Amino acid sequence: MARFFLRNLFSMFITMLLVSAVLFFLLEVAGGDVTVRLLGVFATPAQRDSLRRQLGLDAPAWQRYLDWLAGSDWRAQQMTPFPLVTMPNPQTGEPGWWAVVDDTLTRWRLADGELIAMQRTAEGEETTTPAGDVWTIDDAGNAIFWGVDVNNNLVKWVRGSDVDVLVLSKAGVRSETGGPQQYIPLRKGILRGDAGMSLQTNRPVSSTVFSRAANSLILAGAAFLLVMPLALVFGVLAGVNEGKLLDRIITITGLGFTATPEFVIGVFLILIFGIWLRWLPATAVFLTGDAIFRDPKILVLPVLTLMAAEFGYVSRITRASMAEVMQSPYIRAAFIKGVPRRRVIFRHALRNALLAPITVIMLQINWLIGGVIVVEVLFGIPGLGAYIYDAATFGDFNAVAAAAMLTVFVAVLTRLIGDMLYTYLNPRIRFA
Amino acid sequence: MTTTTAPPELESQPGRLNRLREALAIVFSSRTAVVGLAIVIFWLAIGVISLFWTPYPPNAQLFDPNLPPSAVNVMGTDHLGRDTWSRIMAGTQVVLLKTRLATDPRVVIPGGVAIWGVIGAVLVGGLLGVNAGYRGGAADQVIMQVLDAFIAFPVIVLYLVIVTALGRGDVIVILAITVTGAPGVARLVRGLTMDIKTHDYIRAAETRGESKWYVMLWETLPNARGPILVDAMLRVGYAIFAIGTLGFLGLGLPPPDPDWGSMVNDARKYIYSNPLAILWPSLAIATLVIGVNLFADGLREEITRYQR
C-alpha cells in the first residue's frame, strides 16, 4: 500500500512538472508579444525592446521557465552581497522585495543620474538618502551597481551610461537616461507560492487566486454534495430495474443532461426561473466578498446548473455498475437461495456496485471544473473559473498559468485520492 | 500476397455491399441509434440546404433588432436585426460542413471544424497509442506519461490556454480539439493494441520480417477500427459541445459567419428584452449533441452485443 502510494505520488509529481512545462512554453513561447498587450500596437520598437528587458524577457526561455517555477532570487543573489528578502507592503499586504543593508531594508532608484537609497525603518516608514559610493568596477572598467529597484527587480545600474530606458508608468512611457542596463525580475517561483504579477491588474496573482478559488469551492462543493446522493439513488434504481420503464426514464433524462452543454442548461434555467417566473435572480451580483452567505439565493441557479451536468454522468456510471453487479453469479446465487430481493440489493449488491462510481467520480473532477468555469461566466460569479476566463481573454499569461496550475493540481490530487480510495475500498486489492 | 481466382472487382463489389448492409443492420437494430441518426441527418440536411438557400442572407442586417417571432421571421431577429432562423441554418456549416482556413471567407475546405478536430485527434492519438501499445517498455512509459499530463488538464482550461497562446480562428479550434482529444484516443488504442498484439497474425507478420510500422499501421490499426470509430463518433459529440462552449465564452469561431455558441453569447446580453433569441441556438446545440451521442451510444451497445 505504501509503495503504491509513493509510486502514485511520484507519478503525480512528474505529471505536474510536465504540465508546468506545457503551460509555460505554450503561453510564453507560442504566446506572441506581451508588449503589444501592455503598450498597445502603436509603440515603437525601441519602447518594446526596453519593456521586454524590464520584464526580463531577454533571458532564454529555459531560464525564464526555471525562474517561473522555482524563483529567480537564487540567481539574483549571486550578483549582490546584500541578502534579498520579501516584506509585506504595509498598505496592501502584498510582498515586495528588499535588500538588507546593515540590517535595514533598502531599495534604490535613480534620480537625475544619481542613485538614491530608500530605507524602510523598523516602524515601517521610508527615508531616502543618497546612496553614496556603492559602485564597483567591472571587467570592462565601468562603474556598476546591482540593487533592488522599486518594481521588485534586481537591476544593474551603470554609472554615466547614456543608454535610454523607457519606463512604463501610470502616466505613460517615460524616458530615463543613464539608467539600468539589465533586469532580473525577482520572484519566488510558483513552487514557493509566488506566481508573479498579473499583467492585467499589476497585482500579485497569488493574492487573488486563492480567494477566487474559495468562491469556486463553495459553488462546486454545494453542487457536489447535493447531487451525489440524488444521482447515486437514481442510478441504483435504474440499475436494479434494468430495461424497465423507470430505467428508461432515468437513463434518457441523464443522457439529456450530460449531452446538453452547461451553458444551455443554465440559459434554460435563467429563462424559466429568472425571467418568466421571476422566482430567482438571473445573475449573481457580488457587492461584497461574503455575498454568497448574505444572499444564498444567488447560488440556487448556478448550483442547479452544475447539478444537472453532473447528475447524468454519475447516475449513468452507477446504473452501469449496478446492472453489472445484478447480473453477476453471486447475486443470482443469492436469489436462487431464496434471499428476499430487498436484502439482496441492500446487503449484497450495493456495496460492490458503489465501488466504481465513488472512485470514478473522483477521477472526473476536472470535468466538473470545466462546468464551473462556464457557470461562473454565465452567472457572473467571481470564482477561479471566471478568473481564468478573464485572464485568458486579456492574454494575462501569469494569471492563466497560475490558475491553470491550480486547477490541474486539484484534478491530479483528487485523482490520486480516488485511486487510493479504490484500493482501500476494494478488499481484493487491499488484502493482496 | 494472396492469389485470387476471380478478378478483384467482381469479388469485392458484393462483399462491400454486404458489409454496408450489415453495418446498416447494426444501426437499425438499435432504436437509440436510429433516433440519433435521424437527428443528425436532420441537421446535416439543414446544413446542406443552407449552403444553397436560406430565407434571408444570414449575415445581412435587414430587419429591426430583437424582433419576436413572426410570419416574416420565423424565429425573430437578433440584436443586429439579422434573421435568426437563417443564422441557425447556416450555423451548421462551420460545425459540420466547412472550415475557414484564413480570415478571407472564401478560403474554405469541406468538413466542419468538429469533423476535422476529431480526425486530428484520432490520427494523433491513434499513432501515439499504437506506438505505446506495440513497442511497450520505455516508449510506452514516456508516451503515456506525457499524455497523462494533458489528461490532467480540465478540458476547458486547456482550451482557454490554447486560445490565449495562439489566438482565435477555425484552425486553432481544430487544434484545440485535437490536443484535448488525442490523449483519450491514445489510451483506447493502446489498450486495443496490447490486446491485438497477442494474436497469431501479428506474430506471423513479425516472422515474415515486416517492419514495425507496417505491423502497427497495416496489421494492428485496421483490426481496432470498430471501437475507434465508435469513440470517434462520441468525440464528434464532445467537439460540437466544446465548440458551443467556446463560442459561448466568446472565444470560438470568429464572426461574421454564424456559430451557435457565439449566437447564445450575443443573445445573452438581450435576454430580458428578447428571451427567445437565446433559446433557439441553445436548442440547436443541445439537439445536435444529443443526436450524435444517441447515435454513438446505440452503435456501441449494438456492436458490443454483436461481438459477444
Boltz contact constraints between the chains, C-beta under 6 A:
constraints:
  - contact:
      token1: [A, 15]
      token2: [B, 148]
      max_distance: 6.0
  - contact:
      token1: [A, 15]
      token2: [B, 149]
      max_distance: 6.0
  - contact:
      token1: [A, 15]
      token2: [B, 152]
      max_distance: 6.0
  - contact:
      token1: [A, 18]
      token2: [B, 149]
      max_distance: 6.0
  - contact:
      token1: [A, 19]
      token2: [B, 149]
      max_distance: 6.0
  - contact:
      token1: [A, 19]
      token2: [B, 152]
      max_distance: 6.0
  - contact:
      token1: [A, 26]
      token2: [B, 161]
      max_distance: 6.0
  - contact:
      token1: [A, 26]
      token2: [B, 165]
      max_distance: 6.0
  - contact:
      token1: [A, 27]
      token2: [B, 165]
      max_distance: 6.0
  - contact:
      token1: [A, 30]
      token2: [B, 165]
      max_distance: 6.0
  - contact:
      token1: [A, 31]
      token2: [B, 165]
      max_distance: 6.0
  - contact:
      token1: [A, 259]
      token2: [B, 289]
      max_distance: 6.0
  - contact:
      token1: [A, 259]
      token2: [B, 290]
      max_distance: 6.0
  - contact:
      token1: [A, 259]
      token2: [B, 293]
      max_distance: 6.0
  - contact:
      token1: [A, 260]
      token2: [B, 286]
      max_distance: 6.0
  - contact:
      token1: [A, 261]
      token2: [B, 241]
      max_distance: 6.0
  - contact:
      token1: [A, 261]
      token2: [B, 244]
      max_distance: 6.0
  - contact:
      token1: [A, 261]
      token2: [B, 245]
      max_distance: 6.0
  - contact:
      token1: [A, 263]
      token2: [B, 248]
      max_distance: 6.0
  - contact:
      token1: [A, 264]
      token2: [B, 282]
      max_distance: 6.0
  - contact:
      token1: [A, 264]
      token2: [B, 285]
      max_distance: 6.0
  - contact:
      token1: [A, 264]
      token2: [B, 286]
      max_distance: 6.0
  - contact:
      token1: [A, 267]
      token2: [B, 278]
      max_distance: 6.0
  - contact:
      token1: [A, 267]
      token2: [B, 282]
      max_distance: 6.0
  - contact:
      token1: [A, 271]
      token2: [B, 275]
      max_distance: 6.0
  - contact:
      token1: [A, 275]
      token2: [B, 275]
      max_distance: 6.0
  - contact:
      token1: [A, 366]
      token2: [B, 154]
      max_distance: 6.0
  - contact:
      token1: [A, 369]
      token2: [B, 154]
      max_distance: 6.0
  - contact:
      token1: [A, 370]
      token2: [B, 154]
      max_distance: 6.0
  - contact:
      token1: [A, 370]
      token2: [B, 155]
      max_distance: 6.0
  - contact:
      token1: [A, 370]
      token2: [B, 156]
      max_distance: 6.0
  - contact:
      token1: [A, 373]
      token2: [B, 156]
      max_distance: 6.0
  - contact:
      token1: [A, 388]
      token2: [B, 160]
      max_distance: 6.0
  - contact:
      token1: [A, 392]
      token2: [B, 160]
      max_distance: 6.0
  - contact:
      token1: [A, 392]
      token2: [B, 164]
      max_distance: 6.0
  - contact:
      token1: [A, 395]
      token2: [B, 164]
      max_distance: 6.0
  - contact:
      token1: [A, 400]
      token2: [B, 164]
      max_distance: 6.0
  - contact:
      token1: [A, 404]
      token2: [B, 157]
      max_distance: 6.0
  - contact:
      token1: [A, 404]
      token2: [B, 161]
      max_distance: 6.0
  - contact:
      token1: [A, 407]
      token2: [B, 154]
      max_distance: 6.0
  - contact:
      token1: [A, 407]
      token2: [B, 157]
      max_distance: 6.0
  - contact:
      token1: [A, 408]
      token2: [B, 152]
      max_distance: 6.0
  - contact:
      token1: [A, 408]
      token2: [B, 153]
      max_distance: 6.0
  - contact:
      token1: [A, 411]
      token2: [B, 152]
      max_distance: 6.0
  - contact:
      token1: [A, 412]
      token2: [B, 152]
      max_distance: 6.0
